Amino acid sequence: MKPKTMILMGLAITCGLGASYMTSQLLADRRVAEEPKVSILVAKRHLSIGETIRKPEEFFERKEFTAGQEPKDALRYDEKEVEALKGKMMKSSLRKNDHVTPNDVTGEGGLQIPEGYYAMGFPVNMVTGAAGFATLPLSRVDILLTIKRNDDKSSKAKVLLRNILVLAADSDSNRDNRGLAAPASVVTFALKPDEALKMRMAQEMGQISLALRKQGDKTVLETDDISGEVIYSGDEKKNHDKLAASDPPPLTAKPAPTVLPQVATKPTQPQQAPATPTAEPKTEYQVLDIYNGRQMNRHRVVLNGSEPGAEENEPAPPKKKGQKKSEDF
């Protein structure tokens, strides 16, 4: 086949494919144009909880969906419906292009109490109300209960209720658009019947305080009750025991011996004990009789005297009558 013929065939095929594609697009656009459209409301910008809708056109805009593909719970766009939103308040926060549902807005003025709930007010102050941030209308809080008893084991703190909706602070149910604190003396909660009974009983048992939750946070973190005894656990208990050990012993206890620190001192000469007078020893003697022929000399020798061995001569005793001759040598 000649090259010229091949080029012409390629051009013909390309033109045919292009015509087919354009025809299919036109038919698709015609079918889309013939399908019914639904307009809904979406957020025009980021919307915060508690904002009052003063000019709906600054809050919402129109967005079209093919019928059947739109969010089922979205508010339909209608000029009368949009105008009816004026004066209402945002009950939840929305991001840009999020669709709006009837549950995202509240009625105009007054308390909007959910179905099956009670509105109950309880006293608070700057401390128990987190400096007023936990009393902002439409906030979510955890309610804490502190019970004080005579001993540490019976004294407890616990989370009484979780994720509770704040309806109003004092008599104001509108939330400041700037998100500033709303100090109040009475805060009104939306409570189920059993929750209302718990709160009323807790109010008689101890002190109630509020812990503010982050917007949109529905996390449930289970925590155990904390007793006063737990506060003294670990290092705090050791310090407590150390302080208790330093208390003076009772009067009946025998005091511990005092140990004085040893201090190096210069050695001193031992002191001699004073001489005590002793009784003069008794003089002991031994008598020796020495014979020289018929003559006898008697000698007395001092055994423990001042001069040991000293001799004292005594005259011989007279010879007794009838004395035997055997005494003579």
HUSUL-V70308 format. One record per residue. RES is the residue in one small letter. BURIAL is 1 if it has 24 or more other C-alpha atoms within 12 Angstrom, else 0. Layout:
res->RES burial->BURIAL
res->RES burial->BURIAL
//
This chain:
res->m burial->0
res->k burial->0
res->p burial->0
res->k burial->0
res->t burial->0
res->m burial->0
res->i burial->0
res->l burial->0
res->m burial->0
res->g burial->0
res->l burial->0
res->a burial->0
res->i burial->0
res->t burial->0
res->c burial->0
res->g burial->0
res->l burial->0
res->g burial->0
res->a burial->0
res->s burial->0
res->y burial->0
res->m burial->0
res->t burial->0
res->s burial->0
res->q burial->0
res->l burial->0
res->l burial->0
res->a burial->0
res->d burial->0
res->r burial->0
res->r burial->0
res->v burial->0
res->a burial->0
res->e burial->0
res->e burial->0
res->p burial->0
res->k burial->0
res->v burial->0
res->s burial->1
res->i burial->1
res->l burial->1
res->v burial->1
res->a burial->1
res->k burial->0
res->r burial->0
res->h burial->0
res->l burial->1
res->s burial->1
res->i burial->1
res->g burial->1
res->e burial->1
res->t burial->1
res->i burial->1
res->r burial->0
res->k burial->0
res->p burial->1
res->e burial->0
res->e burial->0
res->f burial->1
res->f burial->1
res->e burial->1
res->r burial->1
res->k burial->1
res->e burial->0
res->f burial->0
res->t burial->0
res->a burial->0
res->g burial->0
res->q burial->0
res->e burial->0
res->p burial->0
res->k burial->0
res->d burial->0
res->a burial->1
res->l burial->1
res->r burial->1
res->y burial->1
res->d burial->0
res->e burial->0
res->k burial->0
res->e burial->0
res->v burial->1
res->e burial->0
res->a burial->0
res->l burial->1
res->k burial->1
res->g burial->0
res->k burial->1
res->m burial->1
res->m burial->1
res->k burial->1
res->s burial->1
res->s burial->1
res->l burial->1
res->r burial->0
res->k burial->0
res->n burial->0
res->d burial->1
res->h burial->1
res->v burial->1
res->t burial->1
res->p burial->0
res->n burial->0
res->d burial->1
res->v burial->1
res->t burial->1
res->g burial->1
res->e burial->0
res->g burial->0
res->g burial->0
res->l burial->1
res->q burial->1
res->i burial->1
res->p burial->0
res->e burial->0
res->g burial->0
res->y burial->0
res->y burial->1
res->a burial->1
res->m burial->1
res->g burial->1
res->f burial->1
res->p burial->1
res->v burial->1
res->n burial->1
res->m burial->0
res->v burial->0
res->t burial->1
res->g burial->1
res->a burial->1
res->a burial->0
res->g burial->1
res->f burial->1
res->a burial->1
res->t burial->1
res->l burial->1
res->p burial->1
res->l burial->1
res->s burial->1
res->r burial->1
res->v burial->1
res->d burial->1
res->i burial->1
res->l burial->1
res->l burial->1
res->t burial->1
res->i burial->1
res->k burial->0
res->r burial->0
res->n burial->0
res->d burial->0
res->d burial->0
res->k burial->0
res->s burial->0
res->s burial->0
res->k burial->1
res->a burial->1
res->k burial->1
res->v burial->1
res->l burial->1
res->l burial->1
res->r burial->1
res->n burial->1
res->i burial->1
res->l burial->1
res->v burial->1
res->l burial->1
res->a burial->1
res->a burial->1
res->d burial->1
res->s burial->0
res->d burial->1
res->s burial->1
res->n burial->1
res->r burial->1
res->d burial->1
res->n burial->0
res->r burial->0
res->g burial->0
res->l burial->0
res->a burial->0
res->a burial->1
res->p burial->1
res->a burial->1
res->s burial->1
res->v burial->1
res->v burial->1
res->t burial->1
res->f burial->1
res->a burial->1
res->l burial->1
res->k burial->0
res->p burial->0
res->d burial->0
res->e burial->1
res->a burial->1
res->l burial->0
res->k burial->0
res->m burial->1
res->r burial->0
res->m burial->0
res->a burial->1
res->q burial->0
res->e burial->0
res->m burial->0
res->g burial->0
res->q burial->1
res->i burial->1
res->s burial->1
res->l burial->1
res->a burial->1
res->l burial->1
res->r burial->1
res->k burial->0
res->q burial->1
res->g burial->0
res->d burial->0
res->k burial->0
res->t burial->0
res->v burial->0
res->l burial->0
res->e burial->0
res->t burial->0
res->d burial->0
res->d burial->0
res->i burial->0
res->s burial->0
res->g burial->0
res->e burial->0
res->v burial->0
res->i burial->0
res->y burial->0
res->s burial->0
res->g burial->0
res->d burial->0
res->e burial->0
res->k burial->0
res->k burial->0
res->n burial->0
res->h burial->0
res->d burial->0
res->k burial->0
res->l burial->0
res->a burial->0
res->a burial->0
res->s burial->0
res->d burial->0
res->p burial->0
res->p burial->0
res->p burial->0
res->l burial->0
res->t burial->0
res->a burial->0
res->k burial->0
res->p burial->0
res->a burial->0
res->p burial->0
res->t burial->0
res->v burial->0
res->l burial->0
res->p burial->0
res->q burial->0
res->v burial->0
res->a burial->0
res->t burial->0
res->k burial->0
res->p burial->0
res->t burial->0
res->q burial->0
res->p burial->0
res->q burial->0
res->q burial->0
res->a burial->0
res->p burial->0
res->a burial->0
res->t burial->0
res->p burial->0
res->t burial->0
res->a burial->0
res->e burial->0
res->p burial->0
res->k burial->0
res->t burial->0
res->e burial->0
res->y burial->0
res->q burial->0
res->v burial->0
res->l burial->0
res->d burial->0
res->i burial->0
res->y burial->0
res->n burial->0
res->g burial->0
res->r burial->0
res->q burial->0
res->m burial->0
res->n burial->0
res->r burial->0
res->h burial->0
res->r burial->0
res->v burial->0
res->v burial->0
res->l burial->0
res->n burial->0
res->g burial->0
res->s burial->0
res->e burial->0
res->p burial->0
res->g burial->0
res->a burial->0
res->e burial->0
res->e burial->0
res->n burial->0
res->e burial->0
res->p burial->0
res->a burial->0
res->p burial->0
res->p burial->0
res->k burial->0
res->k burial->0
res->k burial->0
res->g burial->0
res->q burial->0
res->k burial->0
res->k burial->0
res->s burial->0
res->e burial->0
res->d burial->0
res->f burial->0
//
